[in-house]
Every structure is written in C-alpha cells, then in structure tokens.
Amino acid sequence: MNTKRFMIFSVLFLTILLLTSCTTQKINEEKPYTRSEFAMDTLCNITIFENNETALNHAFEIIADIEDRMSHTVSDNEISQINSAAGKSPIKVSKDTFYVIKTALDYSKLTEGKFDISIAPIVDLWNINSENPKIPSKNELNHFLPLVNWNEIILDETNQTVFLAKYGMKIDLGGIAKGYAADAIADYFETQNISRAIINLGGNVFAFGEKIDGTPWNIGIQDPTTQEENAIASVQTSKNTAIVTSGIYQRYFEQDGKIYHHILNPFDGYPIDNNLLSVTVLTDKSIRADALSTSMFALGIENGLRFINATNGVEAVFIDTDKNIYLSDGIMSSFHLIDEQFHLIEQ
C-alpha cells in the first residue's frame, strides 16, 4: 500500500492574514501573545492581543478538559463509557457532553442524517487518522453500516443520560467537539475582558472580538489542492465569527493512485465523492460551523448552497475539483479572489 497522510499543522486550512498585515501604527505596537500545542488530534494555536498569560494558559486547560471527556480514543471517559454500554444501559454524562451530543443530533435531523456522530464504527474500519489506514471490504461495511443511525442515540434530558440502542454502536464527536471547544474558549475570554483573539483549533478558527481600529478581520481561504499554506482568497468578517473548513486534503491516504479522504458517507460507508475539494462555513458559533461544514460537503454544491441560502446567519464557500468557487448569497460582497487559477462562478 502506498500510503500518505498529511496534517497541515501551522495554520491548516485557513490562513489568518491579520497576523501578518497590521494596518495602523497602534496595531503594530500591540504585542500579540501566542501559544501552540497539539491537542484534539491537531495543532491548536491561540493568539490574544493583551498581556494575559493566565487567560492564554487557561484556554489550553479548557481544550484538555474537553478532550479528556469527549474524545472517543480516551479510555474510560464519558464517550468510551457510552460506547461500552451500547445496547445495555444509559450513561449519565456531564452537562457539556450532553449539550454537544444533543447539538450533534439537532444537525443530524436538520441535514437528514448527512451529519451523524454514530458513524464511529465505519471511521474505525477505515482508520484513516492512523499510520495504517485501509480500505475495508464490502462485507465489512455491510456488517457495520446498520449500526450507523443517529435516531438510535437516545437522550434523557431530565437525567442527562445517553443511550445507544444497539449493541456495537459507537459515537465519535470529532466532527463537532473542536467547534465546541473554540466556543468555550471565546466564552471564557469574554469573562476575562479579552478584547480580541484568534482561536485556531486545527483549522476551526474563531475571530474573537474586533480589531483595535474597528476594521474587519481578513481571513484567508486555504488552497485545497495542496498542503502548502497558500491563501487563494480572503473574506472580511465582523467580530465574533467562526470559520471552519472541511476538505478532502485534511486527512487522507492514497492507494493505487486513488485518494481516500476522511469525510465518510453515513449511508454507504465510503469517502464522499461529489467533485468537491472543500467547504468553508462562516457563522457566529464554531460548533455550528463545525457541524455544517461537514454536512454541506456531504450535501454537495447545489443542495448545500440551497441549504445555506435558506439559513439565517450562515455563509459558505464551496470549491470543486475544477477550481471553481461557489459562494452563498450573503458573502459575495466581502469575498476577494487572490489566485487567478481559481474561478469565481456567478450564481
């Protein structure tokens, strides 16, 4: 097997142009404080624009706590307990974990199952996030696909319990937990009177607060055809904006000249093949952007744009394999194309 596994660590899928181009002398004099650490299976980078090392350090404690409770690869945490008790008994969980699972199910319903945290058994079959991924056989997929059904994740809000109805079911919050973590850090910064920060959890970016001169944040969109950190376009955003990208270049392996990426179809178990390279979603909450970026990738360009344009407070950028860029209605005026190899398609 010819296997390649790429993880773009420094900024991953989005380049924060703000950090390299300040627009006034006052901004230039404002020293940013940055810390990076590997967590939640990616590189997390947080920059604040105040001298508050305590707040910066506590932000990483928030990430560690969420990972400890919500990662399905951590033994004997809440997710592992839920998965071990599948088909047997409900498991009482913390308020935060219950909220994340409940939110995930809300997006499963909204997208008719295109986003489904119960896809974990299929994710484990492919093992794409490891050094030894493999293409599962059709028989293997057929055996585990009946376990993928978000409707069989039973929540009891009164008792804060989660129950997987079938033995062998598993959940994986990898498609939503980083978004929740970014929101949790932003909420914490609010309590600490942090005026502005860039929270980047492996490409789950939250532009917190606003620039000191009141101008918009300038966010770069990563070239989805390469692992190089090239911005092919930029988007101007207001304060407190989450920007999350899902793309086939994020995690993948290659066998016999064919690319197998990590965004799997909950209905057939294979990587989604719809000529999309990436989808970037912008909205006010990172947990929302996280779930929707994966969901819109699964829906494809036509259905995804229709969904976004009918949803208040959400915008999106779709990029296909022919380097065509499709924009939702509300983002066109703030979008700027940098790389002329890509083509903006008028709607």
SEFIGU-868573 format. One record per residue (C-alpha): x, y, z; chain. Coordinates in steps of 0.001 Angstrom, whole numbers, plus 500000, padded with zeros to 6 digits. Example, Ala and Ser with C-alpha at 12.3 -4.5 7.8 and 13.67 -1.06 7.14 Angstrom:
% SEFIGU-868573
[[512300 495500 507800] "A"];
[[513670 498940 507140] "A"];
% end
This chain:
% SEFIGU-868573
[[500000 500000 500000] "A"];
[[501322 503458 499049] "A"];
[[500079 505477 501977] "A"];
[[500319 509208 502513] "A"];
[[498917 511040 505476] "A"];
[[499074 514801 505576] "A"];
[[498237 517067 508510] "A"];
[[498910 520743 507962] "A"];
[[499972 521900 511400] "A"];
[[500809 525590 511491] "A"];
[[497516 527057 510314] "A"];
[[495964 524111 508464] "A"];
[[493092 525128 506199] "A"];
[[492731 528820 506944] "A"];
[[495427 531491 506986] "A"];
[[494843 534385 509339] "A"];
[[496046 537306 507261] "A"];
[[495599 539723 510150] "A"];
[[498688 538460 511947] "A"];
[[500993 539396 509075] "A"];
[[499495 542706 507961] "A"];
[[498605 545287 510602] "A"];
[[497006 548425 509224] "A"];
[[497839 551143 511746] "A"];
[[500774 552125 513928] "A"];
[[498670 551498 517009] "A"];
[[498089 547889 515954] "A"];
[[501766 547420 515174] "A"];
[[502615 548425 518738] "A"];
[[500159 545916 520205] "A"];
[[502151 542797 521018] "A"];
[[500337 539506 520371] "A"];
[[500781 536625 522809] "A"];
[[500653 533218 521151] "A"];
[[500753 529637 522336] "A"];
[[500582 526412 520299] "A"];
[[500008 522882 521499] "A"];
[[498995 519555 519954] "A"];
[[495576 518515 521262] "A"];
[[492338 517023 519961] "A"];
[[494383 515262 517241] "A"];
[[495554 518551 515705] "A"];
[[497708 521612 516330] "A"];
[[495896 524259 518368] "A"];
[[497117 527838 518190] "A"];
[[495678 530740 520183] "A"];
[[496728 534367 519930] "A"];
[[495498 537120 522236] "A"];
[[496290 540802 521979] "A"];
[[496635 541541 525684] "A"];
[[499344 540632 528156] "A"];
[[497297 537974 529944] "A"];
[[499291 534759 530121] "A"];
[[496897 533328 532702] "A"];
[[493954 533560 530297] "A"];
[[496018 532106 527462] "A"];
[[497133 529150 529580] "A"];
[[493614 528515 530885] "A"];
[[492331 528338 527317] "A"];
[[494511 525266 526810] "A"];
[[493213 523798 530062] "A"];
[[489712 524125 528580] "A"];
[[490852 522236 525472] "A"];
[[492448 519473 527572] "A"];
[[489328 519076 529684] "A"];
[[487053 518793 526645] "A"];
[[489387 516297 525001] "A"];
[[489555 514201 528170] "A"];
[[485764 513960 528327] "A"];
[[484762 513897 524656] "A"];
[[487467 512059 522696] "A"];
[[486371 508558 521713] "A"];
[[490023 507401 521847] "A"];
[[490484 508219 525551] "A"];
[[489841 505149 527688] "A"];
[[487157 505242 530368] "A"];
[[485945 508762 529649] "A"];
[[482295 509679 529077] "A"];
[[482302 508788 525363] "A"];
[[484081 505481 525970] "A"];
[[481566 504638 528687] "A"];
[[478655 505436 526363] "A"];
[[480149 503246 523631] "A"];
[[480909 500364 526016] "A"];
[[477331 500426 527310] "A"];
[[475752 500346 523831] "A"];
[[472662 498129 523825] "A"];
[[472905 497680 527598] "A"];
[[472268 500800 529647] "A"];
[[472216 504606 529525] "A"];
[[475214 506549 530815] "A"];
[[474977 509754 532802] "A"];
[[477282 512443 531415] "A"];
[[478347 515992 532200] "A"];
[[476234 518934 531117] "A"];
[[478774 519919 528444] "A"];
[[478997 516462 526874] "A"];
[[475215 516142 526853] "A"];
[[474929 519530 525133] "A"];
[[477430 518592 522417] "A"];
[[475700 515270 521695] "A"];
[[472269 516915 521677] "A"];
[[473538 519603 519295] "A"];
[[475013 516925 517032] "A"];
[[471625 515193 516852] "A"];
[[469948 518503 516033] "A"];
[[472207 518807 512984] "A"];
[[471620 515168 512072] "A"];
[[467904 515920 511914] "A"];
[[468459 519191 510071] "A"];
[[470620 517513 507403] "A"];
[[468609 514268 507201] "A"];
[[471483 512205 508536] "A"];
[[474294 513668 506422] "A"];
[[475946 514585 509725] "A"];
[[475962 511557 512021] "A"];
[[478169 511019 515077] "A"];
[[477228 507320 515142] "A"];
[[479479 506756 512123] "A"];
[[482318 505820 514508] "A"];
[[482315 502059 513628] "A"];
[[482920 502971 509965] "A"];
[[485590 505511 510904] "A"];
[[487346 502783 512884] "A"];
[[487211 500430 509880] "A"];
[[488995 502881 507590] "A"];
[[491395 504006 510350] "A"];
[[492386 506998 508216] "A"];
[[493680 509006 511159] "A"];
[[496316 506364 511897] "A"];
[[499586 505367 510287] "A"];
[[497936 502203 508939] "A"];
[[494701 503101 507122] "A"];
[[492995 500506 504963] "A"];
[[490149 500101 502504] "A"];
[[487500 497965 504221] "A"];
[[485829 495191 502296] "A"];
[[482228 495488 501165] "A"];
[[481295 492745 503623] "A"];
[[482883 494666 506481] "A"];
[[480994 497825 505563] "A"];
[[477714 495943 505213] "A"];
[[478243 494424 508647] "A"];
[[478770 497751 510426] "A"];
[[476536 500123 508443] "A"];
[[473359 499022 510318] "A"];
[[474983 500444 513462] "A"];
[[475102 503925 511925] "A"];
[[471807 505572 512828] "A"];
[[471566 508824 514745] "A"];
[[467905 508078 515528] "A"];
[[469087 505308 517845] "A"];
[[471021 507661 520097] "A"];
[[468542 508105 522948] "A"];
[[468847 511160 525186] "A"];
[[467191 511699 528553] "A"];
[[467412 515419 529277] "A"];
[[465985 515111 532773] "A"];
[[468617 512612 533895] "A"];
[[471349 513812 531492] "A"];
[[471909 510311 530125] "A"];
[[472906 508977 526709] "A"];
[[471944 505514 525464] "A"];
[[472997 503790 522231] "A"];
[[470129 501469 521368] "A"];
[[472113 498765 519533] "A"];
[[474984 496667 520814] "A"];
[[478130 497625 518894] "A"];
[[477094 501205 518226] "A"];
[[479684 503916 518846] "A"];
[[479738 507679 518681] "A"];
[[482600 509957 517688] "A"];
[[482411 513701 518393] "A"];
[[485407 514509 516197] "A"];
[[483213 516421 513765] "A"];
[[481878 518833 516377] "A"];
[[483980 518846 519570] "A"];
[[486647 521261 518282] "A"];
[[483890 523699 517413] "A"];
[[482505 523441 520913] "A"];
[[485981 523961 522372] "A"];
[[486503 527146 520337] "A"];
[[483159 528496 521568] "A"];
[[484029 527591 525160] "A"];
[[487314 529488 524911] "A"];
[[485568 532501 523382] "A"];
[[483031 532468 526223] "A"];
[[485872 532335 528744] "A"];
[[487720 535215 527065] "A"];
[[484521 537239 527336] "A"];
[[484545 536799 531119] "A"];
[[488203 537847 531272] "A"];
[[487640 541041 529274] "A"];
[[489913 539879 526463] "A"];
[[489121 542312 523672] "A"];
[[490408 540338 520676] "A"];
[[491921 536967 519905] "A"];
[[492372 534400 517160] "A"];
[[491436 530893 518270] "A"];
[[492638 528307 515736] "A"];
[[491963 524685 516661] "A"];
[[493304 522816 513666] "A"];
[[491513 524999 511151] "A"];
[[488467 525638 513343] "A"];
[[489047 529368 513530] "A"];
[[487220 531846 515747] "A"];
[[487923 535539 515191] "A"];
[[487053 536799 518666] "A"];
[[486268 540435 519359] "A"];
[[487274 543046 516834] "A"];
[[490450 544685 515564] "A"];
[[491587 547713 517503] "A"];
[[490896 550080 514587] "A"];
[[487399 548693 514056] "A"];
[[488135 547303 510587] "A"];
[[487001 543748 509700] "A"];
[[489130 540689 510264] "A"];
[[490659 539489 506999] "A"];
[[490529 535692 506799] "A"];
[[492345 533708 504118] "A"];
[[490854 530620 502447] "A"];
[[493397 527783 502079] "A"];
[[494242 526372 498664] "A"];
[[492576 522924 498846] "A"];
[[494772 521418 496120] "A"];
[[498000 521433 498108] "A"];
[[499434 521007 501568] "A"];
[[501243 524320 501143] "A"];
[[499823 527193 503175] "A"];
[[498634 529325 500276] "A"];
[[495591 531548 500570] "A"];
[[493641 531558 497294] "A"];
[[491057 534076 498515] "A"];
[[490148 536184 501513] "A"];
[[486932 537032 503313] "A"];
[[486283 540044 505508] "A"];
[[484338 539184 508633] "A"];
[[482800 541040 511539] "A"];
[[483682 540389 515175] "A"];
[[482981 537022 516806] "A"];
[[482918 534979 513620] "A"];
[[483627 531260 513384] "A"];
[[485237 529975 510184] "A"];
[[485522 526214 509680] "A"];
[[486658 524274 506608] "A"];
[[486051 520632 505727] "A"];
[[488139 519319 502840] "A"];
[[489444 516166 501259] "A"];
[[493055 517340 501758] "A"];
[[492638 517415 505536] "A"];
[[493316 513745 506236] "A"];
[[493625 511076 503591] "A"];
[[495681 508217 502229] "A"];
[[496486 507053 498730] "A"];
[[496348 503538 497326] "A"];
[[496900 502529 493697] "A"];
[[496755 506153 492642] "A"];
[[493392 506838 494270] "A"];
[[492822 509237 497167] "A"];
[[490659 508107 500096] "A"];
[[489757 511016 502382] "A"];
[[488261 511090 505869] "A"];
[[484792 512563 505141] "A"];
[[482703 509408 505012] "A"];
[[479159 508935 503764] "A"];
[[476979 507604 506631] "A"];
[[474787 505772 504126] "A"];
[[477342 503699 502178] "A"];
[[480487 503987 504316] "A"];
[[482769 505283 501562] "A"];
[[484519 508662 501269] "A"];
[[482105 511143 499723] "A"];
[[482796 511604 496011] "A"];
[[480965 514645 494647] "A"];
[[483742 516667 492964] "A"];
[[484170 518921 495986] "A"];
[[487577 519824 497385] "A"];
[[486450 521887 500359] "A"];
[[483615 523750 502022] "A"];
[[484184 526693 504349] "A"];
[[481347 527810 506617] "A"];
[[481159 531164 508432] "A"];
[[478724 531835 511247] "A"];
[[478531 533095 514829] "A"];
[[479196 529795 516639] "A"];
[[482075 527419 515941] "A"];
[[480070 524340 516949] "A"];
[[477543 525316 514285] "A"];
[[480214 525941 511654] "A"];
[[481921 522638 512526] "A"];
[[478798 520546 512020] "A"];
[[477660 522451 508939] "A"];
[[480981 522349 507083] "A"];
[[480910 518546 507102] "A"];
[[477189 518477 506343] "A"];
[[477489 520888 503401] "A"];
[[480351 518856 501981] "A"];
[[478084 515821 502081] "A"];
[[475169 517689 500505] "A"];
[[477261 518924 497583] "A"];
[[477297 522293 495837] "A"];
[[473716 522637 494606] "A"];
[[471940 521287 497669] "A"];
[[474483 522816 500027] "A"];
[[474080 526317 498589] "A"];
[[470315 525972 498706] "A"];
[[470534 524977 502374] "A"];
[[472929 527808 503325] "A"];
[[470964 530478 501449] "A"];
[[467813 529415 503306] "A"];
[[469529 529527 506713] "A"];
[[469892 532811 508589] "A"];
[[473312 533863 509848] "A"];
[[475365 531337 507861] "A"];
[[477552 531792 504778] "A"];
[[479689 529333 502839] "A"];
[[482403 528952 500203] "A"];
[[482396 525779 498055] "A"];
[[485453 524825 495946] "A"];
[[485272 521978 493406] "A"];
[[487894 519834 491677] "A"];
[[487917 522132 488633] "A"];
[[488972 525033 490892] "A"];
[[485577 526648 490630] "A"];
[[484395 528682 493623] "A"];
[[480723 528973 494550] "A"];
[[479565 531496 497141] "A"];
[[476426 531779 499214] "A"];
[[474408 534945 498632] "A"];
[[475480 536936 501682] "A"];
[[479248 536561 501327] "A"];
[[479779 537848 497795] "A"];
[[480458 541480 498736] "A"];
[[483136 540544 501314] "A"];
[[484931 537883 499230] "A"];
[[488171 538694 497395] "A"];
[[489814 536253 494957] "A"];
[[493624 536201 495163] "A"];
[[494689 533244 492990] "A"];
[[493558 533565 489374] "A"];
[[493933 529803 488845] "A"];
[[490603 529581 490658] "A"];
[[487376 530796 489074] "A"];
[[484506 532531 490796] "A"];
[[481226 531181 489431] "A"];
[[478423 533714 489294] "A"];
[[475100 532429 490612] "A"];
% end
